[in-house]
Amino acid sequence: SEQAKNISKHSNTRVKIMFSTVRQLNAAARKVAAGSSIQKQAIRSMGSAKSFHLNSNKNNSSTFFDFTDENYERANRVLKKYPNNYRQAAMIPLLDLAQRQHGGWLPLAAMDKVAQICNVAPVRVYEVASFYTMFNRTPVGKYFLQVCGTTPCMICGSEEIMQTISEHLGIKNGETTKDGLFTLLEVECLGACANAPMVQINDDYYECLNKETMIELLDLAKADKLPEVGKWGSLPMNGQVSCEGPLGKTSLFSTPKPPKVDVTRFEGGEVDPASVKEHMAY
């Protein structure tokens, strides 16, 4: 009918206009990109890695991983903290144990072993390992340098710290030195804002940094002589104690007592989910 022809004609016209507009936008984008008006920005990693698996000679479905006898004992101690019907609750500490055994990163075989111990499908472990940035699914250096780049640290000089590390080691964000000694990664807030800027080297925090003290730390790491941190797991590099101010400690003079927990609470095996809070001393 005539009405159908008109509708078809108008539809074709709209499609032509749409494609013409897209072509114009693409041409404009190419023109702008070719010019010098766009300033290149450093790519922030957001402390994350790829969310998918990449096969390699060191990490594929046929590579082998198993806990050592010593770590099996540790794994059993972890599992005893949870009732039998909550074995999956041990997933994160077991992944951490596997990562420490395997040189700071998790191969596919290690995640499969944790899935087997927790009695869950492997994909459940992959979901956890790919979500939390504490887990590395690709190899990292002996010293894993994580530089906080969030606002307080950035204001206090984290960009200079990143530049200092990059120039001193010859690597960029997300790279590892050729000798496998250092891996550098800019991450989000590590919770040491009071002592910004800071870097986490493996498990330990080194805080109140400047260019000179950062270079000092790198040279000490090369010699395997990193300074010991305090009982809080951190070491301000400007001489102060933890995050105390100029007046020293002004509160929390005594150690709070933890709640009492019945060590035999799971001896019967499974527990009723409704009583979990009571068993965990909440």
ZASEZA-334660 format. One record per residue (C-alpha): x negated, y, z negated; residue in three letters. Coordinates in steps of 0.02 Angstrom, whole numbers. Each point is the difference from the previous one (the first is absolute). Last residue first. Layout:
% ZASEZA-334660
<pt <X; Y; Z>; 'ALA'>
...
This chain:
% ZASEZA-334660
<pt <-1462; -609; -3406>; 'TYR'>
<pt <-90; -144; -85>; 'ALA'>
<pt <-20; -103; 160>; 'MET'>
<pt <109; -141; -70>; 'HIS'>
<pt <136; 123; -48>; 'GLU'>
<pt <-4; 82; 172>; 'LYS'>
<pt <10; -171; 84>; 'VAL'>
<pt <154; -56; -97>; 'SER'>
<pt <129; 25; 139>; 'ALA'>
<pt <-113; -89; 123>; 'PRO'>
<pt <20; -161; -103>; 'ASP'>
<pt <-169; -79; -21>; 'VAL'>
<pt <-91; -141; 89>; 'GLU'>
<pt <-139; -99; -84>; 'GLY'>
<pt <25; -36; -185>; 'GLY'>
<pt <-171; 69; -43>; 'GLU'>
<pt <47; 171; 65>; 'PHE'>
<pt <14; 99; -164>; 'ARG'>
<pt <-146; -88; -86>; 'THR'>
<pt <-110; 156; -7>; 'VAL'>
<pt <138; 98; -89>; 'ASP'>
<pt <-38; 182; 37>; 'VAL'>
<pt <-26; 133; -133>; 'LYS'>
<pt <15; 178; 65>; 'PRO'>
<pt <-162; 97; 31>; 'PRO'>
<pt <-75; 108; -139>; 'LYS'>
<pt <-45; 177; 52>; 'PRO'>
<pt <-187; 41; -14>; 'THR'>
<pt <-36; 148; -115>; 'SER'>
<pt <-60; 177; 34>; 'PHE'>
<pt <128; 27; 138>; 'LEU'>
<pt <-22; 190; 3>; 'SER'>
<pt <-126; 143; 7>; 'THR'>
<pt <-158; -82; 69>; 'LYS'>
<pt <-133; 124; 51>; 'GLY'>
<pt <27; 187; -10>; 'LEU'>
<pt <-82; 29; 172>; 'PRO'>
<pt <128; -117; 81>; 'GLY'>
<pt <1; -189; -5>; 'GLU'>
<pt <29; -87; 166>; 'CYS'>
<pt <-123; -144; -28>; 'SER'>
<pt <-149; 73; -95>; 'VAL'>
<pt <-83; 146; 90>; 'GLN'>
<pt <-172; -13; 81>; 'GLY'>
<pt <40; 66; 174>; 'ASN'>
<pt <8; -171; 84>; 'MET'>
<pt <159; -52; -88>; 'PRO'>
<pt <-9; -188; -25>; 'LEU'>
<pt <154; -110; 4>; 'SER'>
<pt <60; -170; -59>; 'GLY'>
<pt <69; 68; -164>; 'TRP'>
<pt <-137; -89; -99>; 'LYS'>
<pt <-127; 107; 90>; 'GLY'>
<pt <-76; -34; 170>; 'VAL'>
<pt <-169; -79; 29>; 'GLU'>
<pt <-115; 89; 120>; 'PRO'>
<pt <-21; -79; 173>; 'LEU'>
<pt <-170; -84; 12>; 'LYS'>
<pt <15; -117; 150>; 'ASP'>
<pt <-137; 102; 89>; 'ALA'>
<pt <119; 50; 138>; 'LYS'>
<pt <129; 37; -135>; 'ALA'>
<pt <-120; 119; -86>; 'LEU'>
<pt <-27; 92; 164>; 'ASP'>
<pt <187; 15; 27>; 'LEU'>
<pt <28; 63; -177>; 'LEU'>
<pt <-134; 134; 17>; 'GLU'>
<pt <74; 56; 166>; 'ILE'>
<pt <167; 22; -87>; 'MET'>
<pt <-83; 94; -144>; 'THR'>
<pt <-77; 125; 120>; 'GLU'>
<pt <156; 32; 105>; 'LYS'>
<pt <113; 24; -150>; 'ASN'>
<pt <96; -122; -107>; 'LEU'>
<pt <106; 21; -157>; 'CYS'>
<pt <38; -187; 5>; 'GLU'>
<pt <-71; -172; 30>; 'TYR'>
<pt <136; -132; -22>; 'TYR'>
<pt <-41; -186; -5>; 'ASP'>
<pt <82; -153; 78>; 'ASP'>
<pt <-90; 0; 169>; 'ASN'>
<pt <-68; 177; 10>; 'ILE'>
<pt <146; 118; -31>; 'GLN'>
<pt <-43; 178; 46>; 'VAL'>
<pt <44; 163; -87>; 'MET'>
<pt <34; 184; 26>; 'PRO'>
<pt <82; 30; -119>; 'ALA'>
<pt <-12; -38; -187>; 'ASN'>
<pt <176; 45; -54>; 'ALA'>
<pt <71; -78; 159>; 'CYS'>
<pt <-63; -175; -43>; 'ALA'>
<pt <157; -93; 56>; 'GLY'>
<pt <-67; -82; 158>; 'LEU'>
<pt <102; 110; 116>; 'CYS'>
<pt <-9; -45; 185>; 'GLU'>
<pt <-146; -81; 89>; 'VAL'>
<pt <-150; 47; 107>; 'GLU'>
<pt <-99; -156; 41>; 'LEU'>
<pt <-186; -35; 11>; 'LEU'>
<pt <-78; -175; 4>; 'THR'>
<pt <-177; -20; -63>; 'PHE'>
<pt <-130; -140; -7>; 'LEU'>
<pt <41; -98; 158>; 'GLY'>
<pt <-171; 39; 76>; 'ASP'>
<pt <85; 81; 149>; 'LYS'>
<pt <94; 120; -113>; 'THR'>
<pt <188; -24; -7>; 'THR'>
<pt <131; 114; 79>; 'GLU'>
<pt <173; 59; -54>; 'GLY'>
<pt <-48; 185; -11>; 'ASN'>
<pt <-165; 29; 89>; 'LYS'>
<pt <-172; -77; -21>; 'ILE'>
<pt <-178; 67; 3>; 'GLY'>
<pt <-32; -32; -185>; 'LEU'>
<pt <-56; 174; -55>; 'HIS'>
<pt <105; 93; 130>; 'GLU'>
<pt <161; -95; -37>; 'SER'>
<pt <-27; 4; -187>; 'ILE'>
<pt <-29; 188; 0>; 'THR'>
<pt <147; 32; 117>; 'GLN'>
<pt <118; -99; -112>; 'MET'>
<pt <-64; 92; -155>; 'ILE'>
<pt <20; 168; 89>; 'GLU'>
<pt <180; -46; 42>; 'GLU'>
<pt <28; -50; -182>; 'SER'>
<pt <-43; 176; -59>; 'GLY'>
<pt <110; 57; -144>; 'CYS'>
<pt <149; 46; 108>; 'ILE'>
<pt <-10; -169; 87>; 'MET'>
<pt <-9; -90; -168>; 'CYS'>
<pt <157; 87; -64>; 'PRO'>
<pt <90; -22; 169>; 'THR'>
<pt <-34; -182; 45>; 'THR'>
<pt <-164; -54; 81>; 'GLY'>
<pt <-60; -129; -125>; 'CYS'>
<pt <-159; -82; 63>; 'VAL'>
<pt <-4; -190; 2>; 'GLN'>
<pt <-178; -66; 16>; 'LEU'>
<pt <-8; -190; 10>; 'PHE'>
<pt <-176; -53; -50>; 'TYR'>
<pt <-42; -174; 61>; 'LYS'>
<pt <80; 47; 165>; 'GLY'>
<pt <175; -45; 56>; 'VAL'>
<pt <68; -145; 102>; 'PRO'>
<pt <181; 9; 64>; 'THR'>
<pt <157; -41; -96>; 'ARG'>
<pt <-38; 119; -143>; 'ASN'>
<pt <120; -2; -147>; 'PHE'>
<pt <11; 151; -116>; 'MET'>
<pt <101; 86; 136>; 'THR'>
<pt <155; -99; -48>; 'TYR'>
<pt <123; -35; 142>; 'PHE'>
<pt <-102; -117; 111>; 'SER'>
<pt <-45; -117; -144>; 'ALA'>
<pt <179; -2; -65>; 'VAL'>
<pt <81; -39; 168>; 'GLU'>
<pt <-134; -128; 42>; 'TYR'>
<pt <38; -89; -164>; 'VAL'>
<pt <185; -15; 43>; 'ARG'>
<pt <-49; -54; 177>; 'VAL'>
<pt <-92; -150; -74>; 'PRO'>
<pt <165; -73; -65>; 'ALA'>
<pt <2; -17; -189>; 'VAL'>
<pt <-56; -134; -122>; 'ASN'>
<pt <-117; 119; -95>; 'CYS'>
<pt <-150; -116; 22>; 'ILE'>
<pt <36; -30; 185>; 'GLN'>
<pt <29; 185; 33>; 'ALA'>
<pt <-165; 40; -86>; 'VAL'>
<pt <-88; -126; 113>; 'LYS'>
<pt <82; 77; 155>; 'ASP'>
<pt <-62; 172; -52>; 'MET'>
<pt <-176; -69; -17>; 'ALA'>
<pt <10; -84; 171>; 'ALA'>
<pt <52; 163; 83>; 'LEU'>
<pt <-157; 86; -62>; 'PRO'>
<pt <9; 121; -146>; 'LEU'>
<pt <-140; 126; -33>; 'TRP'>
<pt <-123; 50; -136>; 'GLY'>
<pt <-132; -135; 13>; 'GLY'>
<pt <109; -155; 5>; 'HIS'>
<pt <6; -34; -187>; 'GLN'>
<pt <60; 176; -38>; 'ARG'>
<pt <135; -13; 133>; 'GLN'>
<pt <60; -168; -67>; 'ALA'>
<pt <16; 68; -177>; 'LEU'>
<pt <94; 154; 63>; 'ASP'>
<pt <118; -113; 98>; 'LEU'>
<pt <27; -102; -158>; 'LEU'>
<pt <37; 157; -101>; 'PRO'>
<pt <128; 56; 132>; 'ILE'>
<pt <87; -168; 22>; 'MET'>
<pt <24; -44; -183>; 'ALA'>
<pt <183; 54; 4>; 'ALA'>
<pt <26; -133; 133>; 'GLN'>
<pt <-10; -131; -139>; 'ARG'>
<pt <165; 63; -71>; 'TYR'>
<pt <94; -166; -14>; 'ASN'>
<pt <-145; -78; -94>; 'ASN'>
<pt <0; 137; -132>; 'PRO'>
<pt <-136; 134; 10>; 'TYR'>
<pt <-156; 36; -102>; 'LYS'>
<pt <-58; -179; 24>; 'LYS'>
<pt <-28; 39; 185>; 'LEU'>
<pt <-138; 125; -42>; 'VAL'>
<pt <-92; -126; -109>; 'ARG'>
<pt <17; -128; 140>; 'ASN'>
<pt <-76; 123; 124>; 'ALA'>
<pt <-147; 32; -117>; 'ARG'>
<pt <-34; -187; -12>; 'GLU'>
<pt <15; -13; 188>; 'TYR'>
<pt <-124; 144; 8>; 'ASN'>
<pt <-131; -102; -94>; 'GLU'>
<pt <30; -151; 110>; 'ASP'>
<pt <-24; 109; 154>; 'THR'>
<pt <155; 51; 97>; 'PHE'>
<pt <23; -66; 175>; 'ASP'>
<pt <-20; 77; 171>; 'PHE'>
<pt <-26; -75; 172>; 'PHE'>
<pt <15; 77; 174>; 'THR'>
<pt <120; -86; 120>; 'SER'>
<pt <141; 129; -2>; 'SER'>
<pt <-120; 143; 38>; 'ASN'>
<pt <-119; 117; -89>; 'ASN'>
<pt <-189; -14; 18>; 'LYS'>
<pt <-2; -34; 187>; 'ASN'>
<pt <136; 130; 24>; 'SER'>
<pt <190; 4; 13>; 'ASN'>
<pt <85; 166; -34>; 'LEU'>
<pt <145; -1; -123>; 'HIS'>
<pt <128; 140; -9>; 'PHE'>
<pt <31; 144; -120>; 'SER'>
<pt <-158; 91; 52>; 'LYS'>
<pt <-83; 86; -146>; 'ALA'>
<pt <51; 135; -122>; 'SER'>
<pt <-83; 130; -109>; 'GLY'>
<pt <97; 140; 86>; 'MET'>
<pt <-122; -22; 145>; 'SER'>
<pt <-7; 185; 35>; 'ARG'>
<pt <-58; 40; 176>; 'ILE'>
<pt <-113; 153; 11>; 'ALA'>
<pt <79; 139; 101>; 'GLN'>
<pt <-47; 61; 173>; 'LYS'>
<pt <47; 180; 36>; 'GLN'>
<pt <118; 24; 147>; 'ILE'>
<pt <-30; 162; 98>; 'SER'>
<pt <-139; -72; 107>; 'SER'>
<pt <108; -52; 147>; 'GLY'>
<pt <26; -174; 69>; 'ALA'>
<pt <125; -42; -138>; 'ALA'>
<pt <103; 154; 46>; 'VAL'>
<pt <9; -50; 183>; 'LYS'>
<pt <38; -180; -39>; 'ARG'>
<pt <142; 53; -116>; 'ALA'>
<pt <72; 117; 132>; 'ALA'>
<pt <-1; -138; 131>; 'ALA'>
<pt <85; -119; -121>; 'ASN'>
<pt <134; 130; -40>; 'LEU'>
<pt <32; 34; 185>; 'GLN'>
<pt <13; -185; 40>; 'ARG'>
<pt <123; -25; -144>; 'VAL'>
<pt <106; 146; 61>; 'THR'>
<pt <6; -71; 177>; 'SER'>
<pt <48; -170; -68>; 'PHE'>
<pt <145; 77; -97>; 'MET'>
<pt <58; 108; 145>; 'ILE'>
<pt <3; -151; 116>; 'LYS'>
<pt <100; -101; -129>; 'VAL'>
<pt <125; 142; -20>; 'ARG'>
<pt <25; 11; 189>; 'THR'>
<pt <27; -187; 14>; 'ASN'>
<pt <133; 9; -135>; 'SER'>
<pt <87; 146; 87>; 'HIS'>
<pt <10; -98; 164>; 'LYS'>
<pt <62; -158; -86>; 'SER'>
<pt <138; 99; -88>; 'ILE'>
<pt <49; 85; 164>; 'ASN'>
<pt <7; -167; 91>; 'LYS'>
<pt <109; -74; -138>; 'ALA'>
<pt <122; 146; 14>; 'GLN'>
<pt <11; -19; 189>; 'GLU'>
<pt <48; -183; -17>; 'SER'>
